[in-house]
């Protein structure tokens, strides 16, 4: 069939889907056009199908728009949308109405700094149109004596350089590049505007990595840093001159002095504007060249960090954007962090918060990098960064970065009290409790907000604010619903504080104890056990809890070495130490042979100081009860293990062991003699080591100030036992009394209790040998085994929180859980 046979054209339009525009306030209507050429007979000769789009812009859409009326108007005017889709159009309009405004940016995304744009200044523009074929003429202008001709030639070459198509030819033109570098080197002190144009040309070359060697060949980067350093010093001198004129004008009140000051002020503003244009182009050039880490190291050696920090005093937003972006790149390396610290960067950044949106974003990211340094975090807290940062949490564009910074700052215990004076905790609680549906399905909350909340819960005042109203109830409900161990860790941190917050947990003891055996997640179980271990209130009936939820077999099973992870085992040991404060619980656990499990665990984990300390603390608690005291002393080898640990290198372990052994000595004479003999052996072995190794000094002094310090921990107590205890005939029998063995040449040893026996019955000794009257209890039991220390809480002799836990139940006696587990 020939072309002339074609007589008719058939066009068919088929409507498709409707969607929203990715960046603009517009609807995108997809449709398909099918064109068919028909012959005279009506048969199709040729057909073509094409997919098309129609964009319907709704620029007038705002928060107050009537979406129903607008959707009807769009459907009526657009024939591609069927009336049956009016509800779909209304829904899409609703999405556009609530969508965050997307800021488009077509600038380079190098370094991840998509906020940066190519600098444009009026001083670099020219009315003429440059031609690459006339490049030689432009170059010749650079050799002219007339400054205006030089500036014209540089501007025309810049116009060529701004077109990427000309860069390759320009980069190969050695003569032109040498001429530009020479003019820059010779003229920068005289003409800052000319220097700005020439540096701009090299900046265009530096925008592409393949041209960096050409820029480095002419040492443009080094020359730019030299110019920047000079301009910064000159600016300081201008400021000093302006201050002097202002001071003179204020003192004399003379009109000529006032006019001179005003004239100098205007001149400074003009010079500052030209200077900042040069800074902006130079910083962008240096930032591009710093892609090479070797080049960046050279810049650091030429004090680029100090120069950039000094530029933070300027008010030019575009310049600050470049400077802070450059500093953010440099802050990755710890060497640069130290220089920034010395230059006072924190105080300079403090004044920039808050600021323009894009500048605020890059500033916060620089602060985030700096917040990894401990000293800088302390400085941020000192200058009161926290209130300013908290005020930015409501801005969705910055909230994530701000949460990360606040998390770092909350690692400082002294900083946590500042959070209680802001709106931070209510905002974080809302983020935790109002997480998205997707996050709820994944059984997790906003991780940054969760991490911050966990840190803040370590402060008593912050914990109280978290629990205000129904805070604790909502946290418990969500923790059990999502089974999120991090949420439960937050609750566990709250449970460590005394006062009303601890009493609030009474209502949830049954839920927590039930989850210990029913949950499949070991992390979740660990947090549940930790919460119970923190509840050291004397109002709790621990025996009823252990019995009702059958926790004793579970505890015994998890104390076997290798049956569970060390973290969980440690929490179980702490829980045992807590419940053993109760006589009935201690007896129940002792009868279940848990003491032997603890001894086996002590053997297996003897290198773990925290585990050893908590096990020894359990023995310490059990020694107070007569029923368990007899079991420990007569039926187990626990005292022998305590004697071995009596001289441990860990101070806490030594203190707890010493106090426990003192109580054992008081109730069992056999062990008392063994403990006394071991103390005597240890003391004399230290004495012998000192005497053997100490050289008599020429001055005649045998002992220095720190003689004992080097021997207390480093010597082996069994190095010289044969010198005193090698012969059994020396003692004769096990009941041999060592009290008369205080011979010359050895330090006297007195028992802690016997030292003051002759002072009267009303006078007793403490664990450290200091005299105390009878109303002082030398073996007063610590009230906590959790190992947590609250702000401003007094400590016992071995570093644990002291003072009674809890107080009256605040009128909650009607609670069923209170009658179940609380003692009235």
Secondary structure, 3 states (H helix, E strand, C coil): CCHHHEEEEEEEEEEEEEEECCCCCEEEEEEEEEEEEEECCCCEEEEEEEEEEEEEECCCCCCCCCHHHHHHHHHHHCCCCCHHHHHHHHHHHHHHHHCCCCCCCCCCCHHHCCCCCCCCCHHHCCCCCCCHHHHHHHHHHCCCCCHHHHHHHHHHHHHHHCCHHHHHHHHCCHHHHHHHHHHHHHHCCCCHHHHHHHHHHHHHHHCCHHHHHHHHHCCHHHHHHHHHHHHHHHHHHHHHHHHHHHHHHHHHCCHHHHHHHHHHHHHHHHHHHHHHHHHHHHHHHHHHHCCCHHHHHHHHHCCHHHHHHHHCCCCCHHHHHHHHHHHHHHCCCHHHHHHHHHCCHHHHHHCCCCCCHHHHHHHHHHHHHHCCCHHHHHHHHHCCHHHHHHHCCCCCCCHHHHHHHHHHHCCCHHHHHHHCCCCHHHHHHHHHHCCCHHHHHCCCCCHHHHHHHHHHCCCHHHHHHHHCCCHHHHHHHHHHHHCCHHHHHHHHHHHCCCCHHHHHHHHHHHHHHHHHHHCCCHHHHHHHHHHHHHCCCCCECHHHHHHHCCHHHHHHHHCCCCCCCHHHHHHHHHHHHHHCCCHHHHHHHHHCCHHHHHHHHHHHCCCCHHHHHHHHHHHHHHHCCHHHHHHHHHHCCHHHHHHHHHHCCCHHHHHHHHHHHHHHHHHCHHHHHHHHHHHHHHHHHHHHHHHHHCCCCCCCCCCCCCCHHHCCCCCCCCCCCHHHHCCHHHCCCCCCCCCCCCCCCCCCCCCCCHHHHHHCCCEEECCCCCEEECCCCCCCCCCCCCCCCCCCCCECCCCCECCCCCCCCCCCCCCHHHHHHECC
